[in-house]
Amino acid sequence: MASFDEREKGFENKFKHDEELRFKATARRNRLLGEWAAGLMGMSGDEVAAYAKEVVKSDFERPGDDDVLEKVHGDLQAKGLDTSEHIVRKHMDDLMSEAVRQIEAGE
């Protein structure tokens, strides 16, 4: 019975670790996406950091990634930049891989 309890505890710990990594990676991805979009919109310095924070905060509006996608795409469109939701979504996907890599590397 101890073996079963140890396995159960191991699974719980792995689940907790995976969820924590997913949360951190998503927040990092959103920051990176905000920095990317800010650059496209011609922002620099403190404006970039402030915009990236706005993008991270936008993820708490609704479950899933649609709130972040809508914010960034809408902001790019408002600045007159011709980009599609597909391009922003693709960049989000690419940045998720980068975010996971950075976290695992301790960056």
Chimera marker file (.cmm) of the C-alpha trace (Angstrom):
<marker_set name="trace">
<marker id="1" x="0.000" y="0.000" z="0.000" r="1" g="1" b="0" radius="0.5"/>
<marker id="2" x="2.901" y="2.352" z="0.667" r="1" g="1" b="0" radius="0.5"/>
<marker id="3" x="4.010" y="1.886" z="-2.934" r="1" g="1" b="0" radius="0.5"/>
<marker id="4" x="0.611" y="3.014" z="-4.217" r="1" g="1" b="0" radius="0.5"/>
<marker id="5" x="0.638" y="6.049" z="-1.920" r="1" g="1" b="0" radius="0.5"/>
<marker id="6" x="4.149" y="6.958" z="-3.085" r="1" g="1" b="0" radius="0.5"/>
<marker id="7" x="3.115" y="6.685" z="-6.734" r="1" g="1" b="0" radius="0.5"/>
<marker id="8" x="0.037" y="8.789" z="-6.086" r="1" g="1" b="0" radius="0.5"/>
<marker id="9" x="2.136" y="11.446" z="-4.353" r="1" g="1" b="0" radius="0.5"/>
<marker id="10" x="4.603" y="11.354" z="-7.268" r="1" g="1" b="0" radius="0.5"/>
<marker id="11" x="1.807" y="11.913" z="-9.789" r="1" g="1" b="0" radius="0.5"/>
<marker id="12" x="0.417" y="14.780" z="-7.703" r="1" g="1" b="0" radius="0.5"/>
<marker id="13" x="3.853" y="16.418" z="-7.535" r="1" g="1" b="0" radius="0.5"/>
<marker id="14" x="4.370" y="16.028" z="-11.292" r="1" g="1" b="0" radius="0.5"/>
<marker id="15" x="0.940" y="17.512" z="-12.013" r="1" g="1" b="0" radius="0.5"/>
<marker id="16" x="1.669" y="20.452" z="-9.717" r="1" g="1" b="0" radius="0.5"/>
<marker id="17" x="5.052" y="21.024" z="-11.379" r="1" g="1" b="0" radius="0.5"/>
<marker id="18" x="3.578" y="20.797" z="-14.897" r="1" g="1" b="0" radius="0.5"/>
<marker id="19" x="0.788" y="23.251" z="-14.064" r="1" g="1" b="0" radius="0.5"/>
<marker id="20" x="3.258" y="25.699" z="-12.528" r="1" g="1" b="0" radius="0.5"/>
<marker id="21" x="5.490" y="25.457" z="-15.602" r="1" g="1" b="0" radius="0.5"/>
<marker id="22" x="2.504" y="26.001" z="-17.897" r="1" g="1" b="0" radius="0.5"/>
<marker id="23" x="1.414" y="29.089" z="-15.933" r="1" g="1" b="0" radius="0.5"/>
<marker id="24" x="4.920" y="30.576" z="-15.961" r="1" g="1" b="0" radius="0.5"/>
<marker id="25" x="5.441" y="29.770" z="-19.632" r="1" g="1" b="0" radius="0.5"/>
<marker id="26" x="2.125" y="31.339" z="-20.612" r="1" g="1" b="0" radius="0.5"/>
<marker id="27" x="2.918" y="34.526" z="-18.692" r="1" g="1" b="0" radius="0.5"/>
<marker id="28" x="6.403" y="34.634" z="-20.232" r="1" g="1" b="0" radius="0.5"/>
<marker id="29" x="4.972" y="34.018" z="-23.703" r="1" g="1" b="0" radius="0.5"/>
<marker id="30" x="2.509" y="36.855" z="-23.238" r="1" g="1" b="0" radius="0.5"/>
<marker id="31" x="5.290" y="39.215" z="-22.134" r="1" g="1" b="0" radius="0.5"/>
<marker id="32" x="7.384" y="38.253" z="-25.155" r="1" g="1" b="0" radius="0.5"/>
<marker id="33" x="4.352" y="38.719" z="-27.420" r="1" g="1" b="0" radius="0.5"/>
<marker id="34" x="3.753" y="42.153" z="-25.919" r="1" g="1" b="0" radius="0.5"/>
<marker id="35" x="7.383" y="43.108" z="-26.506" r="1" g="1" b="0" radius="0.5"/>
<marker id="36" x="7.144" y="41.909" z="-30.118" r="1" g="1" b="0" radius="0.5"/>
<marker id="37" x="3.924" y="43.835" z="-30.771" r="1" g="1" b="0" radius="0.5"/>
<marker id="38" x="5.268" y="46.948" z="-29.038" r="1" g="1" b="0" radius="0.5"/>
<marker id="39" x="8.248" y="46.892" z="-31.384" r="1" g="1" b="0" radius="0.5"/>
<marker id="40" x="5.931" y="46.667" z="-34.395" r="1" g="1" b="0" radius="0.5"/>
<marker id="41" x="3.989" y="49.626" z="-33.076" r="1" g="1" b="0" radius="0.5"/>
<marker id="42" x="7.149" y="51.709" z="-32.732" r="1" g="1" b="0" radius="0.5"/>
<marker id="43" x="7.299" y="51.743" z="-28.945" r="1" g="1" b="0" radius="0.5"/>
<marker id="44" x="10.581" y="51.874" z="-27.058" r="1" g="1" b="0" radius="0.5"/>
<marker id="45" x="11.972" y="51.829" z="-23.520" r="1" g="1" b="0" radius="0.5"/>
<marker id="46" x="9.409" y="52.009" z="-20.747" r="1" g="1" b="0" radius="0.5"/>
<marker id="47" x="6.533" y="51.936" z="-23.242" r="1" g="1" b="0" radius="0.5"/>
<marker id="48" x="7.537" y="48.411" z="-24.269" r="1" g="1" b="0" radius="0.5"/>
<marker id="49" x="7.613" y="47.165" z="-20.682" r="1" g="1" b="0" radius="0.5"/>
<marker id="50" x="4.289" y="48.829" z="-19.875" r="1" g="1" b="0" radius="0.5"/>
<marker id="51" x="2.604" y="47.388" z="-22.965" r="1" g="1" b="0" radius="0.5"/>
<marker id="52" x="4.013" y="43.910" z="-22.263" r="1" g="1" b="0" radius="0.5"/>
<marker id="53" x="2.470" y="44.108" z="-18.768" r="1" g="1" b="0" radius="0.5"/>
<marker id="54" x="-0.886" y="45.046" z="-20.310" r="1" g="1" b="0" radius="0.5"/>
<marker id="55" x="-0.715" y="41.982" z="-22.535" r="1" g="1" b="0" radius="0.5"/>
<marker id="56" x="0.096" y="39.722" z="-19.561" r="1" g="1" b="0" radius="0.5"/>
<marker id="57" x="-2.824" y="41.209" z="-17.594" r="1" g="1" b="0" radius="0.5"/>
<marker id="58" x="-5.200" y="40.734" z="-20.526" r="1" g="1" b="0" radius="0.5"/>
<marker id="59" x="-4.828" y="36.971" z="-20.159" r="1" g="1" b="0" radius="0.5"/>
<marker id="60" x="-6.808" y="37.069" z="-16.912" r="1" g="1" b="0" radius="0.5"/>
<marker id="61" x="-9.978" y="38.342" z="-18.590" r="1" g="1" b="0" radius="0.5"/>
<marker id="62" x="-11.192" y="34.965" z="-19.912" r="1" g="1" b="0" radius="0.5"/>
<marker id="63" x="-9.949" y="31.386" z="-19.972" r="1" g="1" b="0" radius="0.5"/>
<marker id="64" x="-7.815" y="30.491" z="-22.975" r="1" g="1" b="0" radius="0.5"/>
<marker id="65" x="-5.682" y="32.594" z="-25.269" r="1" g="1" b="0" radius="0.5"/>
<marker id="66" x="-8.396" y="34.442" z="-27.174" r="1" g="1" b="0" radius="0.5"/>
<marker id="67" x="-8.315" y="37.478" z="-24.875" r="1" g="1" b="0" radius="0.5"/>
<marker id="68" x="-4.580" y="37.942" z="-25.493" r="1" g="1" b="0" radius="0.5"/>
<marker id="69" x="-4.965" y="37.356" z="-29.220" r="1" g="1" b="0" radius="0.5"/>
<marker id="70" x="-7.800" y="39.871" z="-29.467" r="1" g="1" b="0" radius="0.5"/>
<marker id="71" x="-5.904" y="42.517" z="-27.499" r="1" g="1" b="0" radius="0.5"/>
<marker id="72" x="-2.686" y="42.289" z="-29.473" r="1" g="1" b="0" radius="0.5"/>
<marker id="73" x="-4.380" y="41.946" z="-32.858" r="1" g="1" b="0" radius="0.5"/>
<marker id="74" x="-6.756" y="44.813" z="-32.040" r="1" g="1" b="0" radius="0.5"/>
<marker id="75" x="-3.926" y="47.063" z="-30.903" r="1" g="1" b="0" radius="0.5"/>
<marker id="76" x="-1.911" y="46.296" z="-34.049" r="1" g="1" b="0" radius="0.5"/>
<marker id="77" x="-4.956" y="47.013" z="-36.215" r="1" g="1" b="0" radius="0.5"/>
<marker id="78" x="-5.628" y="50.275" z="-34.329" r="1" g="1" b="0" radius="0.5"/>
<marker id="79" x="-2.086" y="51.401" z="-35.171" r="1" g="1" b="0" radius="0.5"/>
<marker id="80" x="-2.813" y="50.741" z="-38.835" r="1" g="1" b="0" radius="0.5"/>
<marker id="81" x="-0.597" y="47.681" z="-39.090" r="1" g="1" b="0" radius="0.5"/>
<marker id="82" x="-1.835" y="45.145" z="-41.603" r="1" g="1" b="0" radius="0.5"/>
<marker id="83" x="-1.628" y="41.836" z="-39.771" r="1" g="1" b="0" radius="0.5"/>
<marker id="84" x="-4.006" y="38.928" z="-39.394" r="1" g="1" b="0" radius="0.5"/>
<marker id="85" x="-5.099" y="37.004" z="-36.335" r="1" g="1" b="0" radius="0.5"/>
<marker id="86" x="-3.420" y="34.005" z="-37.938" r="1" g="1" b="0" radius="0.5"/>
<marker id="87" x="-0.020" y="35.755" z="-37.896" r="1" g="1" b="0" radius="0.5"/>
<marker id="88" x="-0.441" y="36.804" z="-34.263" r="1" g="1" b="0" radius="0.5"/>
<marker id="89" x="-1.571" y="33.271" z="-33.290" r="1" g="1" b="0" radius="0.5"/>
<marker id="90" x="1.431" y="31.756" z="-35.106" r="1" g="1" b="0" radius="0.5"/>
<marker id="91" x="3.754" y="34.118" z="-33.281" r="1" g="1" b="0" radius="0.5"/>
<marker id="92" x="2.089" y="33.198" z="-29.969" r="1" g="1" b="0" radius="0.5"/>
<marker id="93" x="2.712" y="29.513" z="-30.692" r="1" g="1" b="0" radius="0.5"/>
<marker id="94" x="6.353" y="30.143" z="-31.606" r="1" g="1" b="0" radius="0.5"/>
<marker id="95" x="6.889" y="32.239" z="-28.486" r="1" g="1" b="0" radius="0.5"/>
<marker id="96" x="5.440" y="29.507" z="-26.239" r="1" g="1" b="0" radius="0.5"/>
<marker id="97" x="8.302" y="27.238" z="-27.262" r="1" g="1" b="0" radius="0.5"/>
<marker id="98" x="10.768" y="30.040" z="-26.570" r="1" g="1" b="0" radius="0.5"/>
<marker id="99" x="9.173" y="30.776" z="-23.181" r="1" g="1" b="0" radius="0.5"/>
<marker id="100" x="9.429" y="27.126" z="-22.094" r="1" g="1" b="0" radius="0.5"/>
<marker id="101" x="13.046" y="27.017" z="-23.269" r="1" g="1" b="0" radius="0.5"/>
<marker id="102" x="13.899" y="30.170" z="-21.288" r="1" g="1" b="0" radius="0.5"/>
<marker id="103" x="12.260" y="28.899" z="-18.117" r="1" g="1" b="0" radius="0.5"/>
<marker id="104" x="13.916" y="25.504" z="-18.327" r="1" g="1" b="0" radius="0.5"/>
<marker id="105" x="17.277" y="27.246" z="-18.920" r="1" g="1" b="0" radius="0.5"/>
<marker id="106" x="16.699" y="29.439" z="-15.865" r="1" g="1" b="0" radius="0.5"/>
<marker id="107" x="16.650" y="32.675" z="-17.834" r="1" g="1" b="0" radius="0.5"/>
<link id1="1" id2="2" r="1" g="1" b="0" radius="0.2"/>
<link id1="2" id2="3" r="1" g="1" b="0" radius="0.2"/>
<link id1="3" id2="4" r="1" g="1" b="0" radius="0.2"/>
<link id1="4" id2="5" r="1" g="1" b="0" radius="0.2"/>
<link id1="5" id2="6" r="1" g="1" b="0" radius="0.2"/>
<link id1="6" id2="7" r="1" g="1" b="0" radius="0.2"/>
<link id1="7" id2="8" r="1" g="1" b="0" radius="0.2"/>
<link id1="8" id2="9" r="1" g="1" b="0" radius="0.2"/>
<link id1="9" id2="10" r="1" g="1" b="0" radius="0.2"/>
<link id1="10" id2="11" r="1" g="1" b="0" radius="0.2"/>
<link id1="11" id2="12" r="1" g="1" b="0" radius="0.2"/>
<link id1="12" id2="13" r="1" g="1" b="0" radius="0.2"/>
<link id1="13" id2="14" r="1" g="1" b="0" radius="0.2"/>
<link id1="14" id2="15" r="1" g="1" b="0" radius="0.2"/>
<link id1="15" id2="16" r="1" g="1" b="0" radius="0.2"/>
<link id1="16" id2="17" r="1" g="1" b="0" radius="0.2"/>
<link id1="17" id2="18" r="1" g="1" b="0" radius="0.2"/>
<link id1="18" id2="19" r="1" g="1" b="0" radius="0.2"/>
<link id1="19" id2="20" r="1" g="1" b="0" radius="0.2"/>
<link id1="20" id2="21" r="1" g="1" b="0" radius="0.2"/>
<link id1="21" id2="22" r="1" g="1" b="0" radius="0.2"/>
<link id1="22" id2="23" r="1" g="1" b="0" radius="0.2"/>
<link id1="23" id2="24" r="1" g="1" b="0" radius="0.2"/>
<link id1="24" id2="25" r="1" g="1" b="0" radius="0.2"/>
<link id1="25" id2="26" r="1" g="1" b="0" radius="0.2"/>
<link id1="26" id2="27" r="1" g="1" b="0" radius="0.2"/>
<link id1="27" id2="28" r="1" g="1" b="0" radius="0.2"/>
<link id1="28" id2="29" r="1" g="1" b="0" radius="0.2"/>
<link id1="29" id2="30" r="1" g="1" b="0" radius="0.2"/>
<link id1="30" id2="31" r="1" g="1" b="0" radius="0.2"/>
<link id1="31" id2="32" r="1" g="1" b="0" radius="0.2"/>
<link id1="32" id2="33" r="1" g="1" b="0" radius="0.2"/>
<link id1="33" id2="34" r="1" g="1" b="0" radius="0.2"/>
<link id1="34" id2="35" r="1" g="1" b="0" radius="0.2"/>
<link id1="35" id2="36" r="1" g="1" b="0" radius="0.2"/>
<link id1="36" id2="37" r="1" g="1" b="0" radius="0.2"/>
<link id1="37" id2="38" r="1" g="1" b="0" radius="0.2"/>
<link id1="38" id2="39" r="1" g="1" b="0" radius="0.2"/>
<link id1="39" id2="40" r="1" g="1" b="0" radius="0.2"/>
<link id1="40" id2="41" r="1" g="1" b="0" radius="0.2"/>
<link id1="41" id2="42" r="1" g="1" b="0" radius="0.2"/>
<link id1="42" id2="43" r="1" g="1" b="0" radius="0.2"/>
<link id1="43" id2="44" r="1" g="1" b="0" radius="0.2"/>
<link id1="44" id2="45" r="1" g="1" b="0" radius="0.2"/>
<link id1="45" id2="46" r="1" g="1" b="0" radius="0.2"/>
<link id1="46" id2="47" r="1" g="1" b="0" radius="0.2"/>
<link id1="47" id2="48" r="1" g="1" b="0" radius="0.2"/>
<link id1="48" id2="49" r="1" g="1" b="0" radius="0.2"/>
<link id1="49" id2="50" r="1" g="1" b="0" radius="0.2"/>
<link id1="50" id2="51" r="1" g="1" b="0" radius="0.2"/>
<link id1="51" id2="52" r="1" g="1" b="0" radius="0.2"/>
<link id1="52" id2="53" r="1" g="1" b="0" radius="0.2"/>
<link id1="53" id2="54" r="1" g="1" b="0" radius="0.2"/>
<link id1="54" id2="55" r="1" g="1" b="0" radius="0.2"/>
<link id1="55" id2="56" r="1" g="1" b="0" radius="0.2"/>
<link id1="56" id2="57" r="1" g="1" b="0" radius="0.2"/>
<link id1="57" id2="58" r="1" g="1" b="0" radius="0.2"/>
<link id1="58" id2="59" r="1" g="1" b="0" radius="0.2"/>
<link id1="59" id2="60" r="1" g="1" b="0" radius="0.2"/>
<link id1="60" id2="61" r="1" g="1" b="0" radius="0.2"/>
<link id1="61" id2="62" r="1" g="1" b="0" radius="0.2"/>
<link id1="62" id2="63" r="1" g="1" b="0" radius="0.2"/>
<link id1="63" id2="64" r="1" g="1" b="0" radius="0.2"/>
<link id1="64" id2="65" r="1" g="1" b="0" radius="0.2"/>
<link id1="65" id2="66" r="1" g="1" b="0" radius="0.2"/>
<link id1="66" id2="67" r="1" g="1" b="0" radius="0.2"/>
<link id1="67" id2="68" r="1" g="1" b="0" radius="0.2"/>
<link id1="68" id2="69" r="1" g="1" b="0" radius="0.2"/>
<link id1="69" id2="70" r="1" g="1" b="0" radius="0.2"/>
<link id1="70" id2="71" r="1" g="1" b="0" radius="0.2"/>
<link id1="71" id2="72" r="1" g="1" b="0" radius="0.2"/>
<link id1="72" id2="73" r="1" g="1" b="0" radius="0.2"/>
<link id1="73" id2="74" r="1" g="1" b="0" radius="0.2"/>
<link id1="74" id2="75" r="1" g="1" b="0" radius="0.2"/>
<link id1="75" id2="76" r="1" g="1" b="0" radius="0.2"/>
<link id1="76" id2="77" r="1" g="1" b="0" radius="0.2"/>
<link id1="77" id2="78" r="1" g="1" b="0" radius="0.2"/>
<link id1="78" id2="79" r="1" g="1" b="0" radius="0.2"/>
<link id1="79" id2="80" r="1" g="1" b="0" radius="0.2"/>
<link id1="80" id2="81" r="1" g="1" b="0" radius="0.2"/>
<link id1="81" id2="82" r="1" g="1" b="0" radius="0.2"/>
<link id1="82" id2="83" r="1" g="1" b="0" radius="0.2"/>
<link id1="83" id2="84" r="1" g="1" b="0" radius="0.2"/>
<link id1="84" id2="85" r="1" g="1" b="0" radius="0.2"/>
<link id1="85" id2="86" r="1" g="1" b="0" radius="0.2"/>
<link id1="86" id2="87" r="1" g="1" b="0" radius="0.2"/>
<link id1="87" id2="88" r="1" g="1" b="0" radius="0.2"/>
<link id1="88" id2="89" r="1" g="1" b="0" radius="0.2"/>
<link id1="89" id2="90" r="1" g="1" b="0" radius="0.2"/>
<link id1="90" id2="91" r="1" g="1" b="0" radius="0.2"/>
<link id1="91" id2="92" r="1" g="1" b="0" radius="0.2"/>
<link id1="92" id2="93" r="1" g="1" b="0" radius="0.2"/>
<link id1="93" id2="94" r="1" g="1" b="0" radius="0.2"/>
<link id1="94" id2="95" r="1" g="1" b="0" radius="0.2"/>
<link id1="95" id2="96" r="1" g="1" b="0" radius="0.2"/>
<link id1="96" id2="97" r="1" g="1" b="0" radius="0.2"/>
<link id1="97" id2="98" r="1" g="1" b="0" radius="0.2"/>
<link id1="98" id2="99" r="1" g="1" b="0" radius="0.2"/>
<link id1="99" id2="100" r="1" g="1" b="0" radius="0.2"/>
<link id1="100" id2="101" r="1" g="1" b="0" radius="0.2"/>
<link id1="101" id2="102" r="1" g="1" b="0" radius="0.2"/>
<link id1="102" id2="103" r="1" g="1" b="0" radius="0.2"/>
<link id1="103" id2="104" r="1" g="1" b="0" radius="0.2"/>
<link id1="104" id2="105" r="1" g="1" b="0" radius="0.2"/>
<link id1="105" id2="106" r="1" g="1" b="0" radius="0.2"/>
<link id1="106" id2="107" r="1" g="1" b="0" radius="0.2"/>
</marker_set>
